[in-house]
Amino acid sequence: MTDEQKKEYVFMNCICGKCPSWVECGEKGGFCLVGKSACIKEQKGCICPDCPVTAKMGLKWGYYCLKGSAKSLMEAEAAG
């Protein structure tokens, strides 16, 4: 899957807007790809584990809206 195909898949299947932590401010979601939200500041529950993107992409974290993209979390974990 190319980077463009991944991006398209993420935004087509993203469920961020249904999350209890979601704050409506014009963002599209897809925080596992794009990184932290500029609007979401509080953990009010996380549905990342239930997202089809999580299963398809083999993601293992949550609260991407507050913690950053899967890529940045993977890099931080690898760095120790």
PDB file of N, CA, C and O in Angstrom:
ATOM      1  N   MET A   1       0.848  -1.174   0.000  1.00  0.00           N
ATOM      2  CA  MET A   1       0.000   0.000   0.000  1.00  0.00           C
ATOM      3  C   MET A   1       0.901   1.247   0.000  1.00  0.00           C
ATOM      4  O   MET A   1       1.789   1.378   0.842  1.00  0.00           O
ATOM      5  N   THR A   2       0.665   2.138  -0.932  1.00  0.00           N
ATOM      6  CA  THR A   2       1.456   3.368  -1.002  1.00  0.00           C
ATOM      7  C   THR A   2       1.046   4.309   0.134  1.00  0.00           C
ATOM      8  O   THR A   2       0.016   4.101   0.775  1.00  0.00           O
ATOM      9  N   ASP A   3       1.844   5.330   0.375  1.00  0.00           N
ATOM     10  CA  ASP A   3       1.508   6.312   1.407  1.00  0.00           C
ATOM     11  C   ASP A   3       0.176   6.990   1.103  1.00  0.00           C
ATOM     12  O   ASP A   3      -0.618   7.241   2.010  1.00  0.00           O
ATOM     13  N   GLU A   4      -0.067   7.283  -0.166  1.00  0.00           N
ATOM     14  CA  GLU A   4      -1.321   7.931  -0.561  1.00  0.00           C
ATOM     15  C   GLU A   4      -2.509   6.992  -0.330  1.00  0.00           C
ATOM     16  O   GLU A   4      -3.570   7.433   0.111  1.00  0.00           O
ATOM     17  N   GLN A   5      -2.335   5.701  -0.624  1.00  0.00           N
ATOM     18  CA  GLN A   5      -3.396   4.723  -0.382  1.00  0.00           C
ATOM     19  C   GLN A   5      -3.669   4.586   1.112  1.00  0.00           C
ATOM     20  O   GLN A   5      -4.823   4.470   1.525  1.00  0.00           O
ATOM     21  N   LYS A   6      -2.610   4.598   1.926  1.00  0.00           N
ATOM     22  CA  LYS A   6      -2.782   4.530   3.381  1.00  0.00           C
ATOM     23  C   LYS A   6      -3.577   5.727   3.876  1.00  0.00           C
ATOM     24  O   LYS A   6      -4.505   5.584   4.672  1.00  0.00           O
ATOM     25  N   LYS A   7      -3.205   6.903   3.400  1.00  0.00           N
ATOM     26  CA  LYS A   7      -3.899   8.133   3.812  1.00  0.00           C
ATOM     27  C   LYS A   7      -5.379   8.057   3.446  1.00  0.00           C
ATOM     28  O   LYS A   7      -6.244   8.376   4.261  1.00  0.00           O
ATOM     29  N   GLU A   8      -5.662   7.636   2.225  1.00  0.00           N
ATOM     30  CA  GLU A   8      -7.044   7.505   1.769  1.00  0.00           C
ATOM     31  C   GLU A   8      -7.799   6.492   2.633  1.00  0.00           C
ATOM     32  O   GLU A   8      -8.934   6.742   3.038  1.00  0.00           O
ATOM     33  N   TYR A   9      -7.170   5.353   2.913  1.00  0.00           N
ATOM     34  CA  TYR A   9      -7.801   4.326   3.740  1.00  0.00           C
ATOM     35  C   TYR A   9      -8.101   4.869   5.136  1.00  0.00           C
ATOM     36  O   TYR A   9      -9.198   4.671   5.659  1.00  0.00           O
ATOM     37  N   VAL A  10      -7.131   5.549   5.736  1.00  0.00           N
ATOM     38  CA  VAL A  10      -7.315   6.085   7.089  1.00  0.00           C
ATOM     39  C   VAL A  10      -8.506   7.028   7.125  1.00  0.00           C
ATOM     40  O   VAL A  10      -9.375   6.883   7.984  1.00  0.00           O
ATOM     41  N   PHE A  11      -8.567   7.989   6.216  1.00  0.00           N
ATOM     42  CA  PHE A  11      -9.652   8.970   6.265  1.00  0.00           C
ATOM     43  C   PHE A  11     -11.005   8.379   5.877  1.00  0.00           C
ATOM     44  O   PHE A  11     -12.039   8.878   6.320  1.00  0.00           O
ATOM     45  N   MET A  12     -11.020   7.332   5.063  1.00  0.00           N
ATOM     46  CA  MET A  12     -12.288   6.685   4.702  1.00  0.00           C
ATOM     47  C   MET A  12     -12.830   5.820   5.838  1.00  0.00           C
ATOM     48  O   MET A  12     -14.042   5.626   5.940  1.00  0.00           O
ATOM     49  N   ASN A  13     -11.949   5.299   6.693  1.00  0.00           N
ATOM     50  CA  ASN A  13     -12.359   4.353   7.727  1.00  0.00           C
ATOM     51  C   ASN A  13     -12.230   4.888   9.148  1.00  0.00           C
ATOM     52  O   ASN A  13     -12.552   4.185  10.107  1.00  0.00           O
ATOM     53  N   CYS A  14     -11.774   6.095   9.288  1.00  0.00           N
ATOM     54  CA  CYS A  14     -11.553   6.723  10.587  1.00  0.00           C
ATOM     55  C   CYS A  14     -12.865   6.846  11.377  1.00  0.00           C
ATOM     56  O   CYS A  14     -13.903   7.209  10.825  1.00  0.00           O
ATOM     57  N   ILE A  15     -12.796   6.536  12.675  1.00  0.00           N
ATOM     58  CA  ILE A  15     -13.961   6.685  13.552  1.00  0.00           C
ATOM     59  C   ILE A  15     -13.700   7.711  14.656  1.00  0.00           C
ATOM     60  O   ILE A  15     -14.427   7.752  15.649  1.00  0.00           O
ATOM     61  N   CYS A  16     -12.675   8.532  14.489  1.00  0.00           N
ATOM     62  CA  CYS A  16     -12.328   9.527  15.512  1.00  0.00           C
ATOM     63  C   CYS A  16     -13.529  10.387  15.912  1.00  0.00           C
ATOM     64  O   CYS A  16     -13.691  10.711  17.088  1.00  0.00           O
ATOM     65  N   GLY A  17     -14.355  10.751  14.963  1.00  0.00           N
ATOM     66  CA  GLY A  17     -15.502  11.618  15.234  1.00  0.00           C
ATOM     67  C   GLY A  17     -16.528  11.015  16.173  1.00  0.00           C
ATOM     68  O   GLY A  17     -17.384  11.738  16.683  1.00  0.00           O
ATOM     69  N   LYS A  18     -16.470   9.717  16.418  1.00  0.00           N
ATOM     70  CA  LYS A  18     -17.398   9.043  17.330  1.00  0.00           C
ATOM     71  C   LYS A  18     -16.812   8.890  18.730  1.00  0.00           C
ATOM     72  O   LYS A  18     -17.483   8.388  19.632  1.00  0.00           O
ATOM     73  N   CYS A  19     -15.577   9.316  18.915  1.00  0.00           N
ATOM     74  CA  CYS A  19     -14.858   9.120  20.177  1.00  0.00           C
ATOM     75  C   CYS A  19     -15.352  10.087  21.260  1.00  0.00           C
ATOM     76  O   CYS A  19     -15.673  11.236  20.958  1.00  0.00           O
ATOM     77  N   PRO A  20     -15.418   9.631  22.521  1.00  0.00           N
ATOM     78  CA  PRO A  20     -15.808  10.527  23.614  1.00  0.00           C
ATOM     79  C   PRO A  20     -14.830  11.686  23.814  1.00  0.00           C
ATOM     80  O   PRO A  20     -15.211  12.721  24.360  1.00  0.00           O
ATOM     81  N   SER A  21     -13.602  11.532  23.389  1.00  0.00           N
ATOM     82  CA  SER A  21     -12.606  12.604  23.530  1.00  0.00           C
ATOM     83  C   SER A  21     -12.682  13.634  22.396  1.00  0.00           C
ATOM     84  O   SER A  21     -12.060  14.693  22.480  1.00  0.00           O
ATOM     85  N   TRP A  22     -13.438  13.330  21.340  1.00  0.00           N
ATOM     86  CA  TRP A  22     -13.532  14.188  20.154  1.00  0.00           C
ATOM     87  C   TRP A  22     -14.021  15.580  20.514  1.00  0.00           C
ATOM     88  O   TRP A  22     -14.943  15.737  21.314  1.00  0.00           O
ATOM     89  N   VAL A  23     -13.401  16.582  19.921  1.00  0.00           N
ATOM     90  CA  VAL A  23     -13.833  17.972  20.021  1.00  0.00           C
ATOM     91  C   VAL A  23     -14.023  18.467  18.596  1.00  0.00           C
ATOM     92  O   VAL A  23     -13.096  18.414  17.787  1.00  0.00           O
ATOM     93  N   GLU A  24     -15.223  18.947  18.287  1.00  0.00           N
ATOM     94  CA  GLU A  24     -15.507  19.425  16.940  1.00  0.00           C
ATOM     95  C   GLU A  24     -14.860  20.791  16.741  1.00  0.00           C
ATOM     96  O   GLU A  24     -15.211  21.765  17.407  1.00  0.00           O
ATOM     97  N   CYS A  25     -13.909  20.841  15.813  1.00  0.00           N
ATOM     98  CA  CYS A  25     -13.232  22.119  15.547  1.00  0.00           C
ATOM     99  C   CYS A  25     -12.763  22.198  14.097  1.00  0.00           C
ATOM    100  O   CYS A  25     -11.938  23.044  13.753  1.00  0.00           O
ATOM    101  N   GLY A  26     -13.288  21.318  13.253  1.00  0.00           N
ATOM    102  CA  GLY A  26     -12.924  21.347  11.843  1.00  0.00           C
ATOM    103  C   GLY A  26     -11.838  20.362  11.441  1.00  0.00           C
ATOM    104  O   GLY A  26     -11.503  20.259  10.261  1.00  0.00           O
ATOM    105  N   GLU A  27     -11.282  19.635  12.408  1.00  0.00           N
ATOM    106  CA  GLU A  27     -10.277  18.626  12.077  1.00  0.00           C
ATOM    107  C   GLU A  27     -10.966  17.402  11.474  1.00  0.00           C
ATOM    108  O   GLU A  27     -12.137  17.141  11.748  1.00  0.00           O
ATOM    109  N   LYS A  28     -10.229  16.656  10.652  1.00  0.00           N
ATOM    110  CA  LYS A  28     -10.780  15.478   9.979  1.00  0.00           C
ATOM    111  C   LYS A  28     -10.642  14.204  10.792  1.00  0.00           C
ATOM    112  O   LYS A  28     -11.308  13.213  10.490  1.00  0.00           O
ATOM    113  N   GLY A  29      -9.800  14.201  11.809  1.00  0.00           N
ATOM    114  CA  GLY A  29      -9.493  12.963  12.517  1.00  0.00           C
ATOM    115  C   GLY A  29      -8.271  12.328  11.890  1.00  0.00           C
ATOM    116  O   GLY A  29      -7.398  13.022  11.369  1.00  0.00           O
ATOM    117  N   GLY A  30      -8.208  11.005  11.941  1.00  0.00           N
ATOM    118  CA  GLY A  30      -7.046  10.315  11.387  1.00  0.00           C
ATOM    119  C   GLY A  30      -5.770  10.625  12.143  1.00  0.00           C
ATOM    120  O   GLY A  30      -4.687  10.677  11.559  1.00  0.00           O
ATOM    121  N   PHE A  31      -5.903  10.829  13.447  1.00  0.00           N
ATOM    122  CA  PHE A  31      -4.763  11.250  14.259  1.00  0.00           C
ATOM    123  C   PHE A  31      -3.658  10.199  14.302  1.00  0.00           C
ATOM    124  O   PHE A  31      -2.496  10.534  14.534  1.00  0.00           O
ATOM    125  N   CYS A  32      -4.005   8.934  14.083  1.00  0.00           N
ATOM    126  CA  CYS A  32      -2.975   7.889  14.026  1.00  0.00           C
ATOM    127  C   CYS A  32      -2.016   8.144  12.867  1.00  0.00           C
ATOM    128  O   CYS A  32      -0.875   7.682  12.885  1.00  0.00           O
ATOM    129  N   LEU A  33      -2.479   8.878  11.864  1.00  0.00           N
ATOM    130  CA  LEU A  33      -1.658   9.219  10.704  1.00  0.00           C
ATOM    131  C   LEU A  33      -1.086  10.632  10.806  1.00  0.00           C
ATOM    132  O   LEU A  33       0.103  10.844  10.569  1.00  0.00           O
ATOM    133  N   VAL A  34      -1.931  11.589  11.156  1.00  0.00           N
ATOM    134  CA  VAL A  34      -1.518  13.000  11.102  1.00  0.00           C
ATOM    135  C   VAL A  34      -0.916  13.519  12.400  1.00  0.00           C
ATOM    136  O   VAL A  34      -0.275  14.570  12.406  1.00  0.00           O
ATOM    137  N   GLY A  35      -1.111  12.801  13.495  1.00  0.00           N
ATOM    138  CA  GLY A  35      -0.549  13.237  14.772  1.00  0.00           C
ATOM    139  C   GLY A  35      -1.549  13.955  15.653  1.00  0.00           C
ATOM    140  O   GLY A  35      -2.758  13.879  15.435  1.00  0.00           O
ATOM    141  N   LYS A  36      -1.036  14.645  16.643  1.00  0.00           N
ATOM    142  CA  LYS A  36      -1.859  15.245  17.690  1.00  0.00           C
ATOM    143  C   LYS A  36      -2.889  16.227  17.151  1.00  0.00           C
ATOM    144  O   LYS A  36      -2.673  16.905  16.147  1.00  0.00           O
ATOM    145  N   SER A  37      -4.011  16.278  17.851  1.00  0.00           N
ATOM    146  CA  SER A  37      -5.058  17.245  17.570  1.00  0.00           C
ATOM    147  C   SER A  37      -4.669  18.598  18.154  1.00  0.00           C
ATOM    148  O   SER A  37      -4.042  18.674  19.211  1.00  0.00           O
ATOM    149  N   ALA A  38      -5.041  19.644  17.466  1.00  0.00           N
ATOM    150  CA  ALA A  38      -4.835  20.989  17.989  1.00  0.00           C
ATOM    151  C   ALA A  38      -5.957  21.367  18.952  1.00  0.00           C
ATOM    152  O   ALA A  38      -5.849  22.357  19.676  1.00  0.00           O
ATOM    153  N   CYS A  39      -7.037  20.578  18.961  1.00  0.00           N
ATOM    154  CA  CYS A  39      -8.224  20.930  19.739  1.00  0.00           C
ATOM    155  C   CYS A  39      -8.470  20.028  20.944  1.00  0.00           C
ATOM    156  O   CYS A  39      -8.918  20.499  21.989  1.00  0.00           O
ATOM    157  N   ILE A  40      -8.186  18.755  20.808  1.00  0.00           N
ATOM    158  CA  ILE A  40      -8.462  17.796  21.882  1.00  0.00           C
ATOM    159  C   ILE A  40      -7.384  17.931  22.947  1.00  0.00           C
ATOM    160  O   ILE A  40      -6.191  17.838  22.661  1.00  0.00           O
ATOM    161  N   LYS A  41      -7.828  18.153  24.184  1.00  0.00           N
ATOM    162  CA  LYS A  41      -6.886  18.374  25.289  1.00  0.00           C
ATOM    163  C   LYS A  41      -7.106  17.424  26.464  1.00  0.00           C
ATOM    164  O   LYS A  41      -6.264  17.348  27.359  1.00  0.00           O
ATOM    165  N   GLU A  42      -8.234  16.694  26.473  1.00  0.00           N
ATOM    166  CA  GLU A  42      -8.573  15.824  27.603  1.00  0.00           C
ATOM    167  C   GLU A  42      -8.868  14.406  27.152  1.00  0.00           C
ATOM    168  O   GLU A  42      -9.467  14.187  26.100  1.00  0.00           O
ATOM    169  N   GLN A  43      -8.436  13.437  27.968  1.00  0.00           N
ATOM    170  CA  GLN A  43      -8.792  12.040  27.747  1.00  0.00           C
ATOM    171  C   GLN A  43     -10.181  11.806  28.341  1.00  0.00           C
ATOM    172  O   GLN A  43     -10.371  11.885  29.555  1.00  0.00           O
ATOM    173  N   LYS A  44     -11.141  11.520  27.474  1.00  0.00           N
ATOM    174  CA  LYS A  44     -12.508  11.250  27.923  1.00  0.00           C
ATOM    175  C   LYS A  44     -12.957   9.863  27.490  1.00  0.00           C
ATOM    176  O   LYS A  44     -14.144   9.544  27.546  1.00  0.00           O
ATOM    177  N   GLY A  45     -12.015   9.048  27.063  1.00  0.00           N
ATOM    178  CA  GLY A  45     -12.303   7.723  26.531  1.00  0.00           C
ATOM    179  C   GLY A  45     -11.660   7.608  25.167  1.00  0.00           C
ATOM    180  O   GLY A  45     -11.516   8.600  24.454  1.00  0.00           O
ATOM    181  N   CYS A  46     -11.269   6.389  24.802  1.00  0.00           N
ATOM    182  CA  CYS A  46     -10.563   6.158  23.538  1.00  0.00           C
ATOM    183  C   CYS A  46     -11.169   4.955  22.821  1.00  0.00           C
ATOM    184  O   CYS A  46     -11.315   3.879  23.400  1.00  0.00           O
ATOM    185  N   ILE A  47     -11.517   5.156  21.557  1.00  0.00           N
ATOM    186  CA  ILE A  47     -12.063   4.057  20.755  1.00  0.00           C
ATOM    187  C   ILE A  47     -11.076   3.593  19.684  1.00  0.00           C
ATOM    188  O   ILE A  47     -11.440   2.822  18.796  1.00  0.00           O
ATOM    189  N   CYS A  48      -9.839   4.057  19.766  1.00  0.00           N
ATOM    190  CA  CYS A  48      -8.817   3.628  18.788  1.00  0.00           C
ATOM    191  C   CYS A  48      -8.738   2.104  18.651  1.00  0.00           C
ATOM    192  O   CYS A  48      -8.632   1.610  17.529  1.00  0.00           O
ATOM    193  N   PRO A  49      -8.787   1.336  19.760  1.00  0.00           N
ATOM    194  CA  PRO A  49      -8.700  -0.121  19.616  1.00  0.00           C
ATOM    195  C   PRO A  49      -9.833  -0.727  18.781  1.00  0.00           C
ATOM    196  O   PRO A  49      -9.674  -1.814  18.225  1.00  0.00           O
ATOM    197  N   ASP A  50     -10.974  -0.035  18.688  1.00  0.00           N
ATOM    198  CA  ASP A  50     -12.120  -0.526  17.926  1.00  0.00           C
ATOM    199  C   ASP A  50     -12.120  -0.057  16.473  1.00  0.00           C
ATOM    200  O   ASP A  50     -12.963  -0.488  15.685  1.00  0.00           O
ATOM    201  N   CYS A  51     -11.195   0.810  16.113  1.00  0.00           N
ATOM    202  CA  CYS A  51     -11.153   1.392  14.774  1.00  0.00           C
ATOM    203  C   CYS A  51     -10.657   0.367  13.753  1.00  0.00           C
ATOM    204  O   CYS A  51      -9.696  -0.353  14.023  1.00  0.00           O
ATOM    205  N   PRO A  52     -11.299   0.292  12.583  1.00  0.00           N
ATOM    206  CA  PRO A  52     -10.828  -0.632  11.552  1.00  0.00           C
ATOM    207  C   PRO A  52      -9.400  -0.318  11.089  1.00  0.00           C
ATOM    208  O   PRO A  52      -8.694  -1.210  10.618  1.00  0.00           O
ATOM    209  N   VAL A  53      -8.980   0.923  11.218  1.00  0.00           N
ATOM    210  CA  VAL A  53      -7.613   1.300  10.839  1.00  0.00           C
ATOM    211  C   VAL A  53      -6.605   0.597  11.748  1.00  0.00           C
ATOM    212  O   VAL A  53      -5.549   0.162  11.290  1.00  0.00           O
ATOM    213  N   THR A  54      -6.932   0.489  13.031  1.00  0.00           N
ATOM    214  CA  THR A  54      -6.047  -0.171  13.994  1.00  0.00           C
ATOM    215  C   THR A  54      -5.747  -1.599  13.555  1.00  0.00           C
ATOM    216  O   THR A  54      -4.591  -2.024  13.549  1.00  0.00           O
ATOM    217  N   ALA A  55      -6.791  -2.337  13.189  1.00  0.00           N
ATOM    218  CA  ALA A  55      -6.614  -3.731  12.767  1.00  0.00           C
ATOM    219  C   ALA A  55      -5.869  -3.817  11.437  1.00  0.00           C
ATOM    220  O   ALA A  55      -4.932  -4.604  11.301  1.00  0.00           O
ATOM    221  N   LYS A  56      -6.273  -3.025  10.470  1.00  0.00           N
ATOM    222  CA  LYS A  56      -5.685  -3.079   9.122  1.00  0.00           C
ATOM    223  C   LYS A  56      -4.206  -2.698   9.133  1.00  0.00           C
ATOM    224  O   LYS A  56      -3.399  -3.307   8.431  1.00  0.00           O
ATOM    225  N   MET A  57      -3.854  -1.692   9.929  1.00  0.00           N
ATOM    226  CA  MET A  57      -2.481  -1.183   9.943  1.00  0.00           C
ATOM    227  C   MET A  57      -1.619  -1.794  11.050  1.00  0.00           C
ATOM    228  O   MET A  57      -0.430  -1.492  11.157  1.00  0.00           O
ATOM    229  N   GLY A  58      -2.227  -2.654  11.871  1.00  0.00           N
ATOM    230  CA  GLY A  58      -1.470  -3.300  12.942  1.00  0.00           C
ATOM    231  C   GLY A  58      -1.012  -2.334  14.027  1.00  0.00           C
ATOM    232  O   GLY A  58       0.079  -2.483  14.577  1.00  0.00           O
ATOM    233  N   LEU A  59      -1.838  -1.354  14.330  1.00  0.00           N
ATOM    234  CA  LEU A  59      -1.485  -0.347  15.333  1.00  0.00           C
ATOM    235  C   LEU A  59      -1.727  -0.886  16.734  1.00  0.00           C
ATOM    236  O   LEU A  59      -2.575  -1.758  16.925  1.00  0.00           O
ATOM    237  N   LYS A  60      -0.994  -0.376  17.710  1.00  0.00           N
ATOM    238  CA  LYS A  60      -1.121  -0.913  19.063  1.00  0.00           C
ATOM    239  C   LYS A  60      -1.266   0.154  20.139  1.00  0.00           C
ATOM    240  O   LYS A  60      -1.293  -0.173  21.325  1.00  0.00           O
ATOM    241  N   TRP A  61      -1.356   1.388  19.761  1.00  0.00           N
ATOM    242  CA  TRP A  61      -1.485   2.453  20.753  1.00  0.00           C
ATOM    243  C   TRP A  61      -2.896   3.008  20.726  1.00  0.00           C
ATOM    244  O   TRP A  61      -3.766   2.469  20.043  1.00  0.00           O
ATOM    245  N   GLY A  62      -3.121   4.055  21.447  1.00  0.00           N
ATOM    246  CA  GLY A  62      -4.389   4.760  21.477  1.00  0.00           C
ATOM    247  C   GLY A  62      -4.127   6.214  21.802  1.00  0.00           C
ATOM    248  O   GLY A  62      -2.983   6.628  21.987  1.00  0.00           O
ATOM    249  N   TYR A  63      -5.195   6.979  21.870  1.00  0.00           N
ATOM    250  CA  TYR A  63      -5.094   8.417  22.153  1.00  0.00           C
ATOM    251  C   TYR A  63      -4.081   9.101  21.237  1.00  0.00           C
ATOM    252  O   TYR A  63      -3.287   9.925  21.690  1.00  0.00           O
ATOM    253  N   TYR A  64      -4.111   8.761  19.956  1.00  0.00           N
ATOM    254  CA  TYR A  64      -3.230   9.417  18.989  1.00  0.00           C
ATOM    255  C   TYR A  64      -3.501  10.917  18.959  1.00  0.00           C
ATOM    256  O   TYR A  64      -2.605  11.716  18.688  1.00  0.00           O
ATOM    257  N   CYS A  65      -4.740  11.287  19.241  1.00  0.00           N
ATOM    258  CA  CYS A  65      -5.123  12.697  19.247  1.00  0.00           C
ATOM    259  C   CYS A  65      -4.327  13.494  20.283  1.00  0.00           C
ATOM    260  O   CYS A  65      -4.121  14.697  20.121  1.00  0.00           O
ATOM    261  N   LEU A  66      -3.885  12.831  21.335  1.00  0.00           N
ATOM    262  CA  LEU A  66      -3.125  13.488  22.400  1.00  0.00           C
ATOM    263  C   LEU A  66      -1.650  13.102  22.420  1.00  0.00           C
ATOM    264  O   LEU A  66      -0.809  13.876  22.876  1.00  0.00           O
ATOM    265  N   LYS A  67      -1.339  11.911  21.929  1.00  0.00           N
ATOM    266  CA  LYS A  67       0.034  11.390  22.029  1.00  0.00           C
ATOM    267  C   LYS A  67       0.848  11.523  20.749  1.00  0.00           C
ATOM    268  O   LYS A  67       2.078  11.531  20.801  1.00  0.00           O
ATOM    269  N   GLY A  68       0.181  11.628  19.598  1.00  0.00           N
ATOM    270  CA  GLY A  68       0.885  11.746  18.329  1.00  0.00           C
ATOM    271  C   GLY A  68       0.608  10.578  17.405  1.00  0.00           C
ATOM    272  O   GLY A  68      -0.086   9.629  17.772  1.00  0.00           O
ATOM    273  N   SER A  69       1.151  10.655  16.217  1.00  0.00           N
ATOM    274  CA  SER A  69       0.904   9.642  15.191  1.00  0.00           C
ATOM    275  C   SER A  69       1.510   8.295  15.569  1.00  0.00           C
ATOM    276  O   SER A  69       2.400   8.217  16.416  1.00  0.00           O
ATOM    277  N   ALA A  70       1.023   7.252  14.938  1.00  0.00           N
ATOM    278  CA  ALA A  70       1.576   5.913  15.160  1.00  0.00           C
ATOM    279  C   ALA A  70       3.062   5.897  14.812  1.00  0.00           C
ATOM    280  O   ALA A  70       3.853   5.256  15.502  1.00  0.00           O
ATOM    281  N   LYS A  71       3.440   6.590  13.758  1.00  0.00           N
ATOM    282  CA  LYS A  71       4.848   6.637  13.350  1.00  0.00           C
ATOM    283  C   LYS A  71       5.698   7.274  14.447  1.00  0.00           C
ATOM    284  O   LYS A  71       6.764   6.755  14.780  1.00  0.00           O
ATOM    285  N   SER A  72       5.241   8.388  15.009  1.00  0.00           N
ATOM    286  CA  SER A  72       6.026   9.055  16.056  1.00  0.00           C
ATOM    287  C   SER A  72       6.089   8.209  17.323  1.00  0.00           C
ATOM    288  O   SER A  72       7.116   8.191  18.001  1.00  0.00           O
ATOM    289  N   LEU A  73       5.004   7.510  17.649  1.00  0.00           N
ATOM    290  CA  LEU A  73       5.002   6.646  18.832  1.00  0.00           C
ATOM    291  C   LEU A  73       5.925   5.449  18.632  1.00  0.00           C
ATOM    292  O   LEU A  73       6.604   5.022  19.566  1.00  0.00           O
ATOM    293  N   MET A  74       5.951   4.906  17.415  1.00  0.00           N
ATOM    294  CA  MET A  74       6.836   3.784  17.108  1.00  0.00           C
ATOM    295  C   MET A  74       8.301   4.223  17.221  1.00  0.00           C
ATOM    296  O   MET A  74       9.131   3.501  17.773  1.00  0.00           O
ATOM    297  N   GLU A  75       8.604   5.398  16.698  1.00  0.00           N
ATOM    298  CA  GLU A  75       9.972   5.920  16.765  1.00  0.00           C
ATOM    299  C   GLU A  75      10.399   6.177  18.208  1.00  0.00           C
ATOM    300  O   GLU A  75      11.534   5.886  18.583  1.00  0.00           O
ATOM    301  N   ALA A  76       9.489   6.724  19.019  1.00  0.00           N
ATOM    302  CA  ALA A  76       9.797   6.995  20.425  1.00  0.00           C
ATOM    303  C   ALA A  76      10.030   5.696  21.186  1.00  0.00           C
ATOM    304  O   ALA A  76      10.925   5.609  22.026  1.00  0.00           O
ATOM    305  N   GLU A  77       9.216   4.689  20.881  1.00  0.00           N
ATOM    306  CA  GLU A  77       9.358   3.390  21.535  1.00  0.00           C
ATOM    307  C   GLU A  77      10.690   2.732  21.153  1.00  0.00           C
ATOM    308  O   GLU A  77      11.357   2.138  22.001  1.00  0.00           O
ATOM    309  N   ALA A  78      11.065   2.838  19.900  1.00  0.00           N
ATOM    310  CA  ALA A  78      12.320   2.247  19.427  1.00  0.00           C
ATOM    311  C   ALA A  78      13.539   2.946  20.039  1.00  0.00           C
ATOM    312  O   ALA A  78      14.574   2.323  20.275  1.00  0.00           O
ATOM    313  N   ALA A  79      13.396   4.243  20.287  1.00  0.00           N
ATOM    314  CA  ALA A  79      14.498   5.020  20.863  1.00  0.00           C
ATOM    315  C   ALA A  79      14.682   4.725  22.349  1.00  0.00           C
ATOM    316  O   ALA A  79      15.725   5.010  22.937  1.00  0.00           O
ATOM    317  N   GLY A  80      13.624   4.139  22.941  1.00  0.00           N
ATOM    318  CA  GLY A  80      13.709   3.738  24.342  1.00  0.00           C
ATOM    319  C   GLY A  80      13.240   4.803  25.234  1.00  0.00           C
ATOM    320  O   GLY A  80      13.242   4.634  26.453  1.00  0.00           O
TER     321      GLY A  80
END
